[in-house]
Every structure is written in C-alpha cells, then in structure tokens.
Amino acid sequence: MDCFALKGTFIDTPTPDALRVREGYLLCENGLCAGFSRTAPAGVEILDYTGRIITPGLVDLHLHAPQYSYCGTAMDLELLDWLQQYTYPEEAHYADPEYAKLGYSYFVRDLKNSATTRACIFATLHTDATLELMHQLKDAGLSAFVGKLAMDRNSPDTYREPSAAAGLAETRRWLDTCRTEGSLHAGPVRPMLTPRFTPSTGDEYMKGLGELAAEYSVPAQSHLSENPGEIAWVAELCPDTKFYGESYSRFGLFGNNVPTVMAHCIYSPDAEAALMKRNRVMIAHCPTSNENVIAGIAPAAKYLHGGWRIGLGSDVAGGHTLDLFAVMAAAVQVSKLRWRYIDQSEKPLTMTEALYMATVGGGDFWADFGENVGLFEDGYAFDALVLDDAALKNMRTFTPAERLERYAYLGRGALTAKFAQGKKLL
C-alpha cells in the first residue's frame, strides 16, 4: 500500500511535556505521514482502528542482539562479573554461522513482534554474523544501525580479536561489504562503528576506528560511565584522560562530525556531560538494565530538560525485556527514586516525558541522516503502533492518557498492528 489512512485515537508528544491526543485519520503516502484530518480522506483505503490508541513506533537506542538468548537470567550479578560469566561465553558462539543464523532469527522475530520500529544494535566481533543480523533485520522490515564489535583486550582468548590491525581489517571488510550491498549510507539497516567499551578496545584500535568513521562517514556507539568499577578501570587504562568520555573523543568517536550514541551516562562528571552536550552525543537511558546489573540511576530528567539529546534503550540482556513500554514505566519509576534519595532538585519523569524519549528523543538520532522520526506530522516516517488494551478494560472509563499509562505499567496489552515506514509488519 503506497497510500492509505489509519483511523483511531492518535497520541504523540510534540514537546516533552505535551501529550497530544487527536481523533481522526492519518494519511500515509510513500512511507511518510501526509496529513491528519477529522474526516476520511477520499480515494484511499481506510484501516479502521476506531477506539484503539495509536502511537508512533518506539526507538530502542541500545541493545545487544546476541545476548537475547539468555535474556532474563543472571540478574543477580554486577556488570563486570556478568560480562565474564555470561556475555563473553555466549557471544563467542556466534563464530559459528549456523548458531548465529538461528540465534538472530529468534531475536529478530521477537523484535518484529515488539513495539520497536527502529534500533541501534550491538552484534558480536564476527563480521559474517553481523552481516547475517543486518540481512535478517532488513528482511523483517525494521530500521536499525548495527555494529560489529571492536575488541582486542581484556576478554577471554576465545572471544577477542588477535590484534588491533586484525580487527580493523575485519571492520573495513564489513564496511566494504555494506557499501557493495548498498547499505553503507542508504536503506533501513546500516552499519555503526562499535568499540564495546574502552576496557575492551585499545588505543591503536580506537584510533583506527576514528579514522574509519571519517573515511566511511558512519556513526558510532558504545558505553559510557555505567558503573563505578568500570570508570575506575578506564582511569587506569587511560591515565592521560580527565574523564571516561575523553577515551573516545580524543579519537573522534564522541559526536560532533561522527553521530554517536553513548549508553547509560549514569556517573558522567560535569566536564564529560558538557562535552556530550556540545558534541550532540545521543544518550541512551537504559533503566531496566541499570536496575538489573546494579549500575545506578542516570539523571535522565536533568538530561532531558537541560538540552542534552536523550532516548531510551532496552539494553537486552542487561535489561530483561524488549518491551519499550515497560522500559518507559521503569524510567518513570527510577526517576522517582533518584529524586527521593539522590537529587531533590531533579523532578521525576512523567509518562508523557517517557513517551517523548521513546519516540521523538530516540528518533532524533535518525535526523542526523535526514529522516524525521517520532511524530505524526507531515514528512515524518510513518512508524505507528496500534495498541490493543482490551484485556485491561474494567468498569471504569479511562482517558487516552490513562490508557497509555496502564498499557505501559500493566504489561498485559498487545499490538493490533505495527507499521514501519508505511509497511504493515503486524
């Protein structure tokens, strides 16, 4: 369908504190929103979802596809122990092409059936397995940036690249394959340079990745200031840096000319936070993961209202669910704890603000590549979710805002339909 319209109750967030609710028809033309009206547009097919809540598709700024196989386990471990005992052994299995194909098929199946329409995804250090993931995501109709990991130190011998030179050669092979396939700068699924985090990626490797970012004009992603032990480790590994972010920025992997997503940013000092804002680094706030691996509570409300770019991430499998509506609820919940116990000047998030971060906030990363994402406005990508909250009904009558909140908190809703760039996926 190149041209059609949805009928229903549309909810989106033009600003962080404004929940817009409209009854009517949203027109789609060639994958883009092409007008909202109170009356049915003539001459097009109408998909009638009267009584249903329709939101923009949700954007997951940070998750690990190969970890999906053990999602929901090992939730009693802290980050660094969790990596050594679960993450590295599992990701090493993706050297086997058949294992990678099967493992990613489960992940992509469930991501397609989730509320996520766009994502920034970590793969493994294996080039061919990363390409397999990219192909599966494209076939499923999802939009994503995907990263082959860069790892040449501080991980088991079974899961580490032999040298920076070898890793850079594989990264170049991956990027060249993407260019040959037409996905380097175009299409729904594109590459993203991905040093796992500074403890895993030495200076020579980081320097080479910065050069590749400039040569191929591709974005980057990694982790930042997630855990006090990790931050202390980075200070030991990089004694000439004043803060963690400098271990990326000195090699051109921290925003500015290289669009960058940094996950967590829980303990970023003022100088690091100022550089993130100045360089327009995108922050991926991952509250479910931060709870599970005992990392902490990020100052998400401060970032949102202080001029930083911020969206949400599920961070599977540190996070226990792909459901970004559950992540939205968690973002509100942990912000209350931060306000009560850490910083009384930081007002807790609202559900409206959480929806903004999951749509417009995360979608702003795609704006760096010429795409408007996250609103039901003309020229924006037609990414839409039709929510089924029939299982939540009772004797009370709820407003659309209350229905959205219950859908996020109660976890018993479902998707009636899902559209990504105008294509009906469910």
C-alpha positions as CSV (number, residue, x, y, z in Angstrom):
1,M,0.0,0.0,0.0
2,D,1.7,3.2,-1.1
3,C,-1.3,5.4,0.0
4,F,-3.7,4.6,2.8
5,A,-5.1,6.1,6.1
6,L,-5.4,4.9,9.6
7,K,-8.5,5.8,11.7
8,G,-8.2,5.8,15.5
9,T,-7.1,7.8,18.6
10,F,-3.6,9.2,17.9
11,I,-1.2,10.1,20.7
12,D,2.2,11.7,20.2
13,T,4.4,14.2,22.0
14,P,5.4,17.4,20.1
15,T,7.4,18.5,23.3
16,P,8.5,16.6,26.4
17,D,5.6,17.9,28.5
18,A,2.9,17.9,25.8
19,L,0.8,14.8,25.2
20,R,-1.2,15.5,22.0
21,V,-4.4,13.4,21.6
22,R,-6.4,13.5,18.3
23,E,-9.3,11.5,16.9
24,G,-9.4,11.1,13.2
25,Y,-7.4,9.9,10.2
26,L,-3.7,9.8,9.5
27,L,-2.8,9.6,5.8
28,C,0.3,7.7,4.6
29,E,1.9,8.3,1.3
30,N,5.1,6.5,0.2
31,G,6.1,5.7,3.8
32,L,5.6,9.1,5.2
33,C,2.9,10.9,7.2
34,A,0.9,13.0,4.7
35,G,-1.7,14.8,6.7
36,F,-4.1,14.4,9.7
37,S,-7.9,15.1,9.3
38,R,-11.1,14.7,11.2
39,T,-12.8,13.4,8.2
40,A,-12.0,10.4,6.0
41,P,-9.7,11.3,3.0
42,A,-11.2,10.4,-0.3
43,G,-10.0,7.8,-2.7
44,V,-7.7,5.8,-0.3
45,E,-8.0,2.6,1.7
46,I,-9.1,3.2,5.3
47,L,-7.8,0.9,8.0
48,D,-10.3,1.4,10.7
49,Y,-9.0,1.1,14.3
50,T,-11.8,3.1,16.0
51,G,-11.3,3.0,19.7
52,R,-7.7,2.0,19.6
53,I,-4.8,4.0,20.8
54,I,-2.2,4.7,18.1
55,T,1.3,5.9,19.0
56,P,4.5,6.5,17.0
57,G,6.8,3.5,16.7
58,L,9.3,3.2,19.5
59,V,13.0,3.7,19.2
60,D,15.4,1.4,21.1
61,L,18.8,3.2,21.2
62,H,20.8,0.4,22.8
63,L,20.6,-3.4,22.9
64,H,22.7,-6.4,22.3
65,A,21.2,-8.9,19.8
66,P,23.4,-11.9,20.7
67,Q,22.6,-11.7,24.4
68,Y,18.9,-12.3,23.7
69,S,19.4,-16.0,24.1
70,Y,20.0,-15.6,27.9
71,C,17.7,-12.7,28.5
72,G,16.2,-12.8,31.9
73,T,18.9,-14.8,33.6
74,A,21.9,-13.8,35.8
75,M,20.1,-10.8,37.1
76,D,21.9,-11.1,40.4
77,L,25.3,-10.2,39.1
78,E,27.0,-6.8,38.7
79,L,28.2,-5.6,35.3
80,L,31.8,-6.8,35.1
81,D,31.1,-10.2,36.6
82,W,28.0,-10.6,34.4
83,L,30.2,-9.9,31.3
84,Q,32.8,-12.5,32.2
85,Q,30.3,-15.3,33.3
86,Y,27.6,-14.9,30.8
87,T,28.1,-12.4,28.0
88,Y,31.5,-13.3,26.6
89,P,31.0,-17.1,26.5
90,E,27.6,-16.7,24.7
91,E,28.8,-14.1,22.2
92,A,31.7,-16.3,21.3
93,H,29.3,-18.9,19.9
94,Y,28.4,-16.5,17.1
95,A,31.6,-17.5,15.3
96,D,29.5,-20.5,14.2
97,P,27.4,-19.3,11.2
98,E,24.6,-21.7,11.9
99,Y,24.4,-20.7,15.5
100,A,24.4,-17.0,14.5
101,K,21.6,-17.6,12.0
102,L,19.4,-19.4,14.4
103,G,20.1,-17.1,17.4
104,Y,19.4,-14.0,15.4
105,S,16.3,-15.5,13.9
106,Y,14.7,-15.6,17.4
107,F,15.9,-12.1,18.2
108,V,14.6,-10.6,15.0
109,R,11.3,-12.5,15.3
110,D,10.6,-11.1,18.7
111,L,11.9,-7.6,17.9
112,K,9.5,-7.5,14.9
113,N,6.6,-8.5,17.2
114,S,7.6,-5.9,19.8
115,A,6.8,-2.1,19.9
116,T,10.2,-1.3,18.4
117,T,10.4,0.0,14.9
118,R,13.9,1.4,15.0
119,A,17.0,0.4,17.0
120,C,20.8,0.8,17.5
121,I,22.1,-2.7,18.0
122,F,25.4,-4.3,19.1
123,A,26.2,-7.6,17.3
124,T,29.5,-9.5,18.0
125,L,33.1,-9.2,16.8
126,H,32.3,-11.6,14.0
127,T,31.9,-9.9,10.6
128,D,29.8,-12.5,8.8
129,A,27.5,-13.0,11.8
130,T,27.0,-9.2,11.9
131,L,26.1,-9.2,8.2
132,E,23.6,-12.0,8.9
133,L,21.9,-9.9,11.6
134,M,21.7,-7.0,9.2
135,H,20.1,-9.1,6.5
136,Q,17.5,-10.6,8.8
137,L,16.6,-7.1,10.2
138,K,16.1,-5.8,6.7
139,D,14.0,-8.8,5.6
140,A,11.8,-8.2,8.7
141,G,11.1,-4.6,7.7
142,L,12.8,-3.0,10.7
143,S,15.1,0.0,10.6
144,A,18.4,-0.2,12.5
145,F,22.0,0.8,12.9
146,V,24.1,-2.4,13.6
147,G,27.6,-2.6,15.0
148,K,30.3,-5.2,14.6
149,L,32.1,-5.1,17.9
150,A,35.7,-4.0,18.3
151,M,37.5,-5.9,21.0
152,D,41.2,-6.6,21.3
153,R,41.9,-6.7,25.0
154,N,40.6,-7.7,28.5
155,S,38.3,-10.5,27.4
156,P,38.8,-14.3,27.2
157,D,41.1,-15.7,24.5
158,T,38.1,-17.4,22.9
159,Y,36.4,-14.0,22.4
160,R,39.0,-11.4,21.5
161,E,40.4,-10.2,18.2
162,P,44.1,-11.1,17.8
163,S,45.2,-7.5,17.3
164,A,44.0,-4.0,16.5
165,A,45.3,-4.4,13.0
166,A,43.3,-7.6,12.5
167,G,40.2,-6.1,14.0
168,L,40.5,-3.0,11.8
169,A,40.9,-5.2,8.7
170,E,37.8,-7.1,9.5
171,T,35.9,-3.8,10.3
172,R,37.0,-2.5,6.9
173,R,35.8,-5.7,5.2
174,W,32.5,-5.3,6.9
175,L,32.1,-1.7,5.8
176,D,33.2,-2.5,2.2
177,T,30.6,-5.3,2.1
178,C,27.9,-2.9,3.3
179,R,28.9,-0.5,0.6
180,T,28.8,-3.2,-2.1
181,E,25.3,-4.2,-0.8
182,G,24.1,-0.6,-0.8
183,S,23.6,-0.3,2.9
184,L,26.6,1.8,3.9
185,H,24.6,5.1,3.8
186,A,21.2,4.0,2.5
187,G,18.4,1.7,3.2
188,P,16.7,0.7,6.5
189,V,19.7,-1.2,8.1
190,R,23.1,0.5,8.1
191,P,26.5,0.0,9.9
192,M,27.7,1.7,13.0
193,L,31.2,1.5,14.4
194,T,31.1,-0.2,17.8
195,P,34.0,-0.3,20.3
196,R,32.4,-2.4,23.0
197,F,33.7,-0.1,25.7
198,T,37.2,1.4,26.4
199,P,38.4,-1.6,28.6
200,S,37.8,-3.9,25.5
201,T,39.3,-1.6,22.9
202,G,42.9,-0.4,23.0
203,D,44.2,3.0,21.8
204,E,45.5,1.7,18.5
205,Y,42.2,0.2,17.7
206,M,40.3,3.3,18.8
207,K,42.5,5.5,16.7
208,G,41.8,3.3,13.6
209,L,38.1,3.3,14.3
210,G,38.1,7.1,14.4
211,E,39.9,7.1,11.0
212,L,37.4,4.7,9.6
213,A,34.5,6.8,10.8
214,A,35.9,9.8,8.9
215,E,36.7,7.8,5.8
216,Y,33.4,6.0,5.5
217,S,31.2,8.6,7.1
218,V,29.5,6.2,9.5
219,P,28.2,6.8,13.1
220,A,29.5,5.2,16.3
221,Q,28.1,3.7,19.5
222,S,29.5,2.5,22.9
223,H,29.0,2.5,26.6
224,L,29.9,5.4,29.0
225,S,30.1,5.9,32.7
226,E,27.8,3.0,33.6
227,N,29.5,1.5,36.7
228,P,31.9,2.9,39.3
229,G,34.3,-0.1,38.8
230,E,34.3,0.4,35.1
231,I,35.1,4.1,35.4
232,A,38.0,3.4,37.7
233,W,39.3,0.8,35.3
234,V,39.2,3.3,32.4
235,A,41.1,5.8,34.5
236,E,43.8,3.1,35.0
237,L,43.9,2.2,31.3
238,C,43.9,5.8,30.1
239,P,45.8,7.8,32.7
240,D,46.2,10.8,30.3
241,T,42.4,11.4,30.2
242,K,40.5,13.6,32.5
243,F,37.2,11.6,32.3
244,Y,35.9,8.5,30.6
245,G,34.4,10.3,27.5
246,E,37.9,11.5,26.6
247,S,38.9,7.9,25.8
248,Y,36.5,8.2,22.9
249,S,36.6,11.9,22.0
250,R,40.4,12.0,21.5
251,F,40.0,9.6,18.6
252,G,36.9,11.3,17.0
253,L,34.3,8.9,18.4
254,F,32.3,11.2,20.5
255,G,29.8,13.1,18.4
256,N,30.5,16.3,16.5
257,N,31.2,15.1,13.0
258,V,30.6,11.4,13.9
259,P,27.0,10.9,15.1
260,T,27.3,8.9,18.3
261,V,25.1,7.1,20.8
262,M,26.5,6.5,24.3
263,A,24.6,4.2,26.6
264,H,24.0,4.9,30.3
265,C,25.9,8.1,31.3
266,I,24.9,7.5,34.9
267,Y,28.0,9.0,36.6
268,S,29.2,11.5,33.9
269,P,31.0,14.4,35.6
270,D,30.2,17.9,34.6
271,A,33.1,18.2,32.1
272,E,32.0,14.9,30.4
273,A,28.4,15.9,30.3
274,A,29.3,19.4,28.9
275,L,31.3,17.7,26.1
276,M,28.3,15.4,25.3
277,K,26.0,18.4,25.0
278,R,28.5,20.4,22.9
279,N,29.1,17.5,20.6
280,R,25.4,16.5,20.4
281,V,26.2,12.9,21.6
282,M,22.9,10.9,22.0
283,I,22.4,9.4,25.4
284,A,20.6,6.0,25.6
285,H,19.0,5.8,29.0
286,C,18.5,2.2,30.0
287,P,16.7,2.0,33.3
288,T,15.8,-1.7,33.3
289,S,19.4,-2.7,32.7
290,N,20.7,-0.2,35.2
291,E,18.5,-1.8,37.9
292,N,19.4,-5.4,37.0
293,V,23.2,-5.1,36.9
294,I,23.2,-2.8,39.9
295,A,24.7,0.1,38.0
296,G,22.8,3.1,39.3
297,I,20.2,5.7,38.2
298,A,21.0,8.1,35.4
299,P,20.0,11.8,35.7
300,A,17.6,11.4,32.8
301,A,15.3,14.3,33.8
302,K,18.3,16.6,34.0
303,Y,19.5,15.5,30.6
304,L,16.0,15.8,29.0
305,H,15.3,19.3,30.4
306,G,18.9,20.5,30.2
307,G,19.4,20.4,26.5
308,W,21.0,17.0,26.0
309,R,19.9,14.6,23.4
310,I,18.4,11.5,25.1
311,G,16.3,8.5,24.3
312,L,15.6,5.1,25.8
313,G,17.3,1.7,25.4
314,S,16.2,-1.8,26.5
315,D,19.8,-2.9,26.8
316,V,18.9,-6.5,26.4
317,A,20.1,-8.7,28.0
318,G,21.2,-6.4,30.9
319,G,17.7,-5.3,30.5
320,H,15.2,-8.2,30.8
321,T,12.7,-7.2,28.1
322,L,12.4,-5.9,24.6
323,D,9.2,-4.1,25.6
324,L,10.0,-0.4,25.5
325,F,6.6,0.4,27.1
326,A,7.9,-1.5,30.2
327,V,11.2,0.5,29.8
328,M,9.1,3.7,29.8
329,A,7.4,2.7,33.0
330,A,10.8,1.8,34.6
331,A,12.2,5.2,33.5
332,V,9.5,7.0,35.5
333,Q,9.9,4.7,38.5
334,V,13.7,5.0,38.9
335,S,13.5,8.8,38.4
336,K,11.3,8.9,41.5
337,L,13.9,7.0,43.4
338,R,16.6,9.4,42.2
339,W,14.5,12.4,43.2
340,R,13.8,10.9,46.7
341,Y,17.2,9.6,47.5
342,I,19.8,11.3,45.4
343,D,18.9,14.7,44.0
344,Q,15.8,16.5,45.2
345,S,16.3,19.2,42.6
346,E,15.6,16.8,39.8
347,K,11.9,16.4,39.3
348,P,10.8,12.8,38.4
349,L,9.9,12.0,34.9
350,T,6.3,11.7,33.7
351,M,4.8,9.1,31.4
352,T,4.5,11.8,28.7
353,E,8.2,12.5,29.0
354,A,9.0,8.8,28.8
355,L,6.9,8.5,25.6
356,Y,8.8,11.5,24.2
357,M,12.1,9.9,24.9
358,A,11.0,6.6,23.3
359,T,9.8,8.4,20.2
360,V,11.0,11.9,19.4
361,G,14.0,11.7,21.7
362,G,15.5,8.5,20.2
363,G,14.2,9.3,16.8
364,D,16.3,12.5,16.8
365,F,19.3,10.3,16.0
366,W,17.8,9.5,12.6
367,A,17.5,13.2,12.0
368,D,21.3,13.2,11.6
369,F,20.7,11.2,8.5
370,G,17.9,13.2,7.0
371,E,14.9,11.3,8.5
372,N,12.2,12.7,10.7
373,V,11.0,10.2,13.2
374,G,8.7,10.1,16.2
375,L,5.7,12.3,15.5
376,F,2.6,12.2,13.4
377,E,3.5,15.2,11.4
378,D,3.8,15.7,7.6
379,G,7.1,14.4,6.3
380,Y,7.8,12.2,9.3
381,A,8.3,8.5,8.8
382,F,5.0,6.6,9.0
383,D,6.1,4.4,12.0
384,A,2.9,3.6,14.0
385,L,1.7,1.2,16.7
386,V,-2.0,0.3,17.1
387,L,-2.4,-0.8,20.8
388,D,-4.9,-3.4,22.0
389,D,-5.7,-2.7,25.6
390,A,-9.0,-4.7,25.6
391,A,-7.5,-7.1,28.3
392,L,-7.1,-4.1,30.6
393,K,-10.7,-2.8,30.5
394,N,-12.9,-2.8,33.6
395,M,-15.9,-0.9,34.9
396,R,-14.1,2.5,34.8
397,T,-13.7,4.8,31.8
398,F,-10.1,5.9,31.2
399,T,-8.8,8.8,29.2
400,P,-6.4,8.1,26.3
401,A,-3.5,9.3,28.5
402,E,-4.6,6.9,31.3
403,R,-5.0,4.1,28.8
404,L,-1.4,4.6,27.6
405,E,-0.1,4.7,31.2
406,R,-1.9,1.4,32.0
407,Y,-0.6,-0.2,28.8
408,A,2.9,0.6,29.9
409,Y,2.6,-0.4,33.5
410,L,0.4,-3.4,33.5
411,G,2.1,-5.4,30.7
412,R,-1.0,-7.2,29.5
413,G,-1.7,-5.3,26.4
414,A,-0.9,-6.4,22.8
415,L,-0.3,-4.9,19.4
416,T,-3.2,-4.9,17.0
417,A,-1.0,-3.7,14.2
418,K,2.5,-2.3,13.6
419,F,3.7,-0.1,10.7
420,A,7.3,0.8,9.8
421,Q,8.0,3.4,7.1
422,G,4.4,2.8,5.9
423,K,4.8,-1.0,5.7
424,K,2.5,-3.1,7.8
425,L,4.6,-5.6,9.8
426,L,1.9,-7.0,12.0
